[in-house]
Amino acid sequence: VPTGKGMCKASGHGSWPYLVPLCLNQCGSLIYYLTLASTDLSLAVPISNSLALVVTLVVGKFLGEDIGGKWAALGMVLTISGITLCIARPCGQPHPETPEPWSREP
């Protein structure tokens, strides 16, 4: 069993093909954490989960993987459309003409 530097070299953890995705992943995690700390939770979680799916499909296509054809493309379009709707009018906010649920107005 290698130890110390030998363990790092034996498993490939010291090479750039391992370090670049690791650094990108850690940067993404930091951005996700900062976004959750400063954004409405009911908006941030659905957007981040949806974008994770879209990014996975786009990167898979870029790397030459079969992502599922037209159905996957349709799913990405619908996902991006849903995210756009959530950003345009944040989820959970009532329509301007709808009274608040706790108001006593008829």
Legacy VTK file of the C-alpha trace (Angstrom):
# vtk DataFile Version 3.0
C-alpha trace
ASCII
DATASET POLYDATA
POINTS 106 float
0.000 0.000 0.000
1.604 3.281 -1.094
1.797 6.077 1.428
2.537 9.789 1.300
3.392 11.182 -2.143
3.420 7.710 -3.653
-0.247 7.223 -2.746
-1.154 10.473 -4.451
0.721 9.542 -7.638
-0.507 5.937 -7.644
-4.167 6.960 -7.518
-3.805 9.834 -9.997
-4.840 12.516 -7.501
-1.817 14.681 -8.329
-2.470 14.900 -12.053
-4.212 17.780 -13.820
-7.001 15.587 -15.336
-8.048 14.927 -11.735
-7.343 18.364 -10.236
-9.170 20.498 -12.838
-12.597 18.843 -12.345
-12.009 18.784 -8.576
-11.294 22.530 -8.512
-14.318 23.262 -10.724
-16.479 21.132 -8.438
-15.235 22.925 -5.338
-15.804 26.347 -6.939
-19.328 25.285 -7.873
-19.972 24.131 -4.311
-18.755 27.468 -2.958
-20.994 29.407 -5.351
-23.937 27.153 -4.403
-23.313 27.760 -0.689
-23.020 31.543 -1.118
-26.145 31.602 -3.282
-28.164 29.677 -0.704
-27.025 32.078 2.001
-28.196 35.153 0.083
-31.228 33.961 -1.936
-34.770 32.857 -1.225
-34.554 29.122 -0.528
-37.767 28.306 -2.407
-36.170 29.784 -5.533
-32.521 28.722 -5.168
-33.033 24.990 -4.623
-35.224 24.252 -7.674
-32.987 26.366 -9.908
-29.767 24.724 -8.728
-31.213 21.213 -9.025
-32.543 21.925 -12.517
-29.331 23.529 -13.671
-27.354 20.537 -12.374
-29.334 18.339 -14.776
-28.855 20.719 -17.706
-25.117 21.144 -17.065
-24.691 17.359 -16.784
-26.409 16.828 -20.133
-24.483 19.625 -21.875
-21.100 18.431 -20.565
-22.006 14.843 -21.476
-22.803 15.934 -25.023
-19.560 17.939 -25.165
-17.622 14.828 -24.103
-19.297 12.766 -26.823
-21.735 10.773 -24.698
-25.187 9.773 -25.894
-27.522 12.029 -23.898
-30.828 10.643 -25.110
-31.543 12.426 -28.376
-34.583 14.626 -28.931
-36.256 13.758 -25.620
-33.232 14.963 -23.646
-33.123 18.167 -25.707
-36.833 18.728 -25.080
-36.278 18.131 -21.370
-33.489 20.720 -21.316
-35.676 23.268 -23.111
-38.543 22.679 -20.672
-36.195 22.865 -17.697
-34.675 26.141 -18.874
-38.185 27.495 -19.560
-39.269 26.621 -16.030
-36.190 28.289 -14.561
-36.903 31.384 -16.628
-40.466 31.517 -15.319
-39.280 31.174 -11.727
-36.783 33.982 -12.149
-39.225 36.246 -13.985
-41.784 35.963 -11.172
-40.259 34.324 -8.112
-42.047 31.204 -6.916
-44.266 31.678 -3.908
-45.193 35.292 -4.612
-48.905 35.823 -5.133
-50.268 37.294 -8.320
-50.636 41.086 -7.916
-54.443 40.930 -8.134
-54.761 38.061 -5.656
-55.342 39.122 -2.030
-53.008 37.773 0.606
-54.357 34.534 2.155
-54.407 36.040 5.644
-56.351 39.174 4.716
-59.994 39.414 5.780
-61.187 41.133 2.619
-63.950 39.286 0.724
LINES 1 107
106 0 1 2 3 4 5 6 7 8 9 10 11 12 13 14 15 16 17 18 19 20 21 22 23 24 25 26 27 28 29 30 31 32 33 34 35 36 37 38 39 40 41 42 43 44 45 46 47 48 49 50 51 52 53 54 55 56 57 58 59 60 61 62 63 64 65 66 67 68 69 70 71 72 73 74 75 76 77 78 79 80 81 82 83 84 85 86 87 88 89 90 91 92 93 94 95 96 97 98 99 100 101 102 103 104 105
